Amino acid sequence: MPSTQSEKANLLLLGFAFILIGLNLRPILASVGPLLPTIQQDIALSFTLASMLTLLPVLAMGLGCFVGFSIVKRLGFNLVMTSSISLLVIATAMRFWAIDATWLISSALLAGVGIALIQTIMPTMIKQNFGERAPVMMGLYVTAIMAGAALSASSVSYISINYGWRAGLGHWTWLAVIALALWLMVKRLTIQQNNTVLPLAEYRFWRFSRSWVLAIFFALGTSCYVCALAWLAPYATELGYSQTQSGLVLGFLTSMQVVAGLVFPWWAHKSTDRRTIIALLCLLQLIGFIGLALAPSVSLFLWAGLTGLGIGGIFPLGLIVTMDHQQNPMLAGKLTAFVQGVGYTIAAISPWIAGMIRDHFHRFDSAWLLLAGLSIIAWLLSRQFNPLSYARQYPQ
């Protein structure tokens, strides 16, 4: 019994470390939007150029997923995790000394590499270490990602008022330092996976149509997420909200994502068929984006909240449905890496397109309606996710 209690304690500590790591994966993205007007007053930064602060790290996330397991095969999971968190520490600290757009964009790209590698290997590490509890742990980890965005979006304006926008962007270094310290303490507790004995080389997920359906579904949900993260606060500012209020609007959206990340994976865990839940989430997104575009005066917080619930549920459900397709932890991880790689690469261009729309039309309405359309397409794709069909999608 003592050993069992010890194992439970170790698993709890490891889960807490994974959650803390997840908290660090979005502040470097979510902290920019609320401060964009202030940054633009200090350095030359158009909306199209500002989109690069989201586009490049998301693109790096996508491309990094394709090479993540090759790096892991050489260095191992724990060393890759340690190096990736260290990159986040360095990238976030760079923002204390940001002198121009190039410096900001460079820090975003560096952070994107670290985030990409973490997001590539984390599903495998969760499935390997938590077994049947993996869906719950995945939900907590993804919720932590969204909580990090909520925390940074809500508080960055207050930090900026007292210490300047560079400190508002850079203070998240300390959260990354804490995560790195905890990880160094608990990494010995992880189950070491010998991936060289598994048939990774023989499994080419790009050959299967279901892999592309999963990837496009993930891309659509992520496009909605990164566009809201990049442009909701500037949109609120254009509607007359103060910088602090705009940050609170984005913070409310990301807070609703946290609520969704807790509720919907828990609900989904009760059945292997996730399609009804996904349909509800797509509907919430659809209503939210249409409201943002056509009736912002009704209540920006209402539309942001509905959008946040939809986005916050679709993001973890996309990963959970992907992992449902494979029982082997390494194969589930590699499929998830492919889905994230394609998904993030496609989604990376969405904030750039939205920024171009804003620069051309001098308003965001058309961008929100485009995202509403993506929500409908995501629902149509999700109708294929019948769990009875999973075994036929990847014949052994």
Sequence and secondary structure as in RCSB ss.txt:
>XXXX:A:sequence
MPSTQSEKANLLLLGFAFILIGLNLRPILASVGPLLPTIQQDIALSFTLASMLTLLPVLAMGLGCFVGFSIVKRL
GFNLVMTSSISLLVIATAMRFWAIDATWLISSALLAGVGIALIQTIMPTMIKQNFGERAPVMMGLYVTAIMAGAA
LSASSVSYISINYGWRAGLGHWTWLAVIALALWLMVKRLTIQQNNTVLPLAEYRFWRFSRSWVLAIFFALGTSCY
VCALAWLAPYATELGYSQTQSGLVLGFLTSMQVVAGLVFPWWAHKSTDRRTIIALLCLLQLIGFIGLALAPSVSL
FLWAGLTGLGIGGIFPLGLIVTMDHQQNPMLAGKLTAFVQGVGYTIAAISPWIAGMIRDHFHRFDSAWLLLAGLS
IIAWLLSRQFNPLSYARQYPQ
>XXXX:A:secstr
 HHHHHHHHHHHHHHHHHHHHHHTSSHHHHTTGGGHHHHHHHS   HHHHTHHHHHHHHHHHHHHHHHHHHHHHH
 HHHHHHHHHHHHHHHHHHGGG  SHHHHHHHHHHHHHHHHHHHHHHHHHHHHHHGGGHHHHHHHHHHHHHHHHH
HHHHHHHHHHHHH HHHHHHTTHHHHHHHHHHHHHHGGGS    GGGS TTT  GGGSHHHHHHHHHHHHHHHHH
HHHHHHHHHHHHHTT  HHHHHHHHHHHHHHHHHHHHHHHHHHTT S  HHHHHHHHHHHHHHHHHHHH TTT H
HHHHHHHHHHHHHHHHHHHHHHHHT  SHHHHHHHHHHHHHHHHHHHTHHHHHHHHHHHHHSSSHHHHHHHHHHH
HHHHHHHTT  GGGHHHHS  
